[in-house]
Amino acid sequence: MEYFSILIITLLSILGCKVKDSDGKVQTLKAARNYNTVGYDLSSPDKIDFLPGILHEISGITEIDNSTVACIQDENGFLVIYDISKNSIRKQFAFHGDGDYEGVARTDNKIFVLRSDGVLFEIPDYNSAGLTGISYKTEIPAKDNEGLCYFKMKNMLLIGPKSNIEGKNKSKRALYGFSLDTKQLLDKPVIKFDLEEIKDYAIKNKLKLPVTRGKNEKSEPKIELRTSAIGIHPLTNKLFLISGTEQILFVFDLNGTLEYMEKLDPVLFNQPEGITFLNNGDLLISNEGGSGEATLLRFNYKIR
């Protein structure tokens, strides 16, 4: 009987349930969290929202405030303001026609939306529903552009292509900068990544990843870094990047040096396409629905 009681309490603690102690006081038992070095337990969301049908193809999210995010989806030009405290849509409106919209970022009251061909749409004030957006042809030298975030320190938008730099070097990836002062794309990439250095990091840290044959017929981690979402942490200024097709989260400094990477659970992260942070550091990641429901996962930030 004593063994059975210990087993029940152990199970309750894993589930984070409330039980009464010997004095009759209610205690909340929580399992030890597996926080990574950047402050999140990515195996256990603190909150999961199952999103409404209009967001089934959710492809990008950006923080509005601590209870609200702006969302886009990759088929129709709708901006959806979603209340994460009430799990409901606050409002929605069209900013453009149908298209392959992949990234979204906020700067003050402005919202920028990235189409996969590199065109940016500016919504001057997201509080003015129905206001037609202004468009900019960035002429970015890459295809399949999906990642977008605001780089406040340099007053620019970072754009993350899913493809190689100019389609030439298979071992290089980059983020480009769109100046909000000149409304033009910078001539050179702002941040560059080297896949060979990333593979070396994975080997050194003994990360469990799929393997492939390298140039010398040696097995090496299969890492492609196909950017689907990017965001800059509001407290640490670290760059978080998701490679959605291979379900890997990378964390870099703003010089492009890799500091952390993690293979994500394919059940929780069936198709991760959006990332943003609340002001307190809490992390939000959105998943397209696919054959199921679209989800918004929240991970509370643990300051280390």
N, C-alpha and C positions, 0 to 999 in steps of 0.2 A: 504493500500500500504506500509506503514511504517512497519507494522507487517510482511508482506511478505518479505521485504528486510532484516529484522533482521533474519527471518527464513533461507533465502538463505545463508547469511553470516555464520550463525551457522553451516549449512550443509557443507559449503566450509571449515570451520575451522576444522570440524571433519575429512574431507578428506585430510587436509593439502594442500589446493589449494592456488593459488596466485590470489589476487584481488587488485583493485586500491582503494586507500583511497580518501578523499575529495580533496586532492591536486594533484591527478593524479599519485601518486607514487605507484609502485607495492609493495605490502606487502604479505609475506607468513604467512598464518594463520595456526597454528598447535593446535590440540587438546591437552589438558593436558594428559600427559602420566602417566600410572599407574605403576610406578617403584616399584618393591618389595625391600625388605631390602638388597638384595645382588646386586642390581643395574640393573635390567632388567625388561622390560615390556613384559612378556611372552605371553600376549594376542594379541600383535600387532608387528609382525616382521618388521624390518626396510628394509628387502629385502627378496624376495623369488625367488629361482632358481628352475625351473623345469628341472630335470636332464635327460641326454640322456639315451637311452635304455640299454646300457651296465651297467649302474648304477641303473637299476630298483630294484635290490635286494641289494642296498647299505647297508652295515652292519657296517662300521666303517670309521672314518675320522680323520686326524691329520694335524695340521698346518705345512706348509712348510715355508711360509713367509706371509706378510700381504695381498698378492693377490693370494695365491696358497695353495691348500690343497691336500693331498694324500688320495685316497679313495680305499676301497676294497669292494667286494661283496661276498655274502656267498655261491656261487656255483662254481665259477671258480677262479683259482689262478692268477688273473690279478691285477696289481697295476696301478691305474689311477691317473695321475696328472691333477687336475682340476683347471682352472683359474677362480676365483670368480669375478674378475674385468671384464672379457670378457664373462663370462657364457659359457665357452667352454673347451673341453679337450685339454690340452697342449701336452700330450703324454701318452702312455700306453704300458705296457709290461708284459709278463708272468714271475712269479717268482717260480711257482710250478704248479702241476696238479690240477684237480678238487678236491674240498673239502669244508667243512663247515667252512669258514673263518669269524671270528666275531669281531676281534679287531685289531687296528693298532696304532702304536706310533712311533714318530721320536726322535732320539738322534743324533744331528749334521747331518751328511750326511747319517746316517744309518736309515733304516726303519725296524721295527719289526712287524710281523703279527702273530696274535693268531688264531690257529684253535680251534674249540670247544672242542677237546679232550685234550687240554692243550699243544700241541706241538707249539713251537715258531719257526718262520722262520725269519732269519736275512738277510736283503738285505744290503750288506756292503756299497753300494753307489747308491742311487736312481737316480743319474745322469748318471749312466752307464746302459742303457737299455739292458735288456736281460741277465743280470748277474744272475747266479743261486744262490738261497738263501741257507744259512746254517741253518740247523734245530737243535732244542734242545728239547729233551723229558723232560719236567719239572717234570713229575710224581706228578702233583698236585692232592691232595686227594679230588677232587670234579669233578662233571660232568657239562656239558653244560657251559663251560667257555666263557664269552662274552666280559667282560670289560677289556680294556688294556690302560694304560697311563704311561708316563715317570715321575718318582719321582726324580727330579733333585737333591734335597737336600741330598738324600741317594744313588744316582747313581744306581737306580734299576727300574725295571718295576713293576707296580702294576697290578695284575691279579684279575678280579672280577668274580667269579663263579655265575651262575644263581641259583644254587642249594644250599641246606643247607651245613654247615660244615660237611664234611665226611658223609652227608646224615643222620646224627643222631639227632641233636637237631633242632627242627623245629622253635625255637624262636631266633636262632643265625644265623648271616651272617658274612662273612669275606672277606678281600682282602689279597692276598698272594703277597710276594715279590720275584722277580727273580733278583739276583745280577748280574750286568753287569761287575763286577770285577772278580767273580768266574764262571760266567755263570751257576749258580745253583740256585735252589729254596731254599729259607730260610726254616728252620725247622718249624717255627711257623708263624701263620698269622701276618701280619703287623698291620692291623686295624680290629677291631671287632665291630659288630653292634648288638644291642639287640632290637628285635622287640617290646617287651613289653614297653621299654622306648620310642620307636618311637610312639607307640599307645598312650601313656600317653601325649606326646607332642601334638599329633593331637587333643586329647580331650581338653587339656588345652587351645589350641589356636583356638578351635571351627572350625576346618577345615571340610569342606563338603566332606565327603568320603563315599563310600559304607560301610555298616555295616554288621556284622555277629554276631552270638552268641558265647560268650566266655565260659570259663570253668564253670563259675557260672551262666550260662544262661542269662548273661547280655549282652546287645548290646554293641559292641565295633567296632572301625574302622577296616575295612578289609584291612590290609597292609601285603604284602608278601615280598616286596623288592627283586624282581628278577632282578638282575643287568643285564642291556643290554649295558651300556656305562658309562665310568668314565673319569674324567679329572680334573687336578689341575689348579686352576686359577693362571695366571702368576703374578698378582699384589697382591692378597690377600692370596695366598697359601691355599685357601679353596678347599675342595674336593667336586666336583659336581658328583652326581650319578643319572642315569636315570633307573627307573624300567619300561621297555618298555611295558610289558604286561598290567600293570595297569596304565600307563601313569602318573607317578608321578616323579617329580624332587626333589631330596634331596640335601641339602648342609650341610657338616660336617666340623669340624676342623680335623686336622691330627691325633687327638687322637680318632676319631670316635664319638665325641659329636655332636648331631644333632643341627644345628643352624637355619635351614629353610627347609620347604617343601611346595610343591605346586602341586595341581592336574592340569594337563595340559589339554588344550582344545583338545578333540579327533578329531576335524575336522582339526586343524592345525597339530596335532601330532598323525597322524593315526597309525604310527608304528615307534617311535623314537628308532634308533639303534646306532647313532653315535654322539659324542660330542667333540668339541675342542675349543680352544680360540686363538684369534690373540694377538699379543704382547701388543696392547692397551687395552685389556680386552674384546673386542667384542666377543660375544658368537655365535658359529655355532652349529646347531643341524640338523642331517640328518634323513629323514624318508624313509623307504622302500616303494616301490610303491604300493604293494598289487593289488587292482583292478583298481588303478589310476596311477598317475605319481609319481615317487620318487621326493622328494623335499629337498632342502638345505635352512634352515631358518637362517637368521642373525639377531641378537639382539645387538644393540649398547649399550656399557657399560656406565652407568651413575654413575660417582663417587659421593658418598654421603658424 
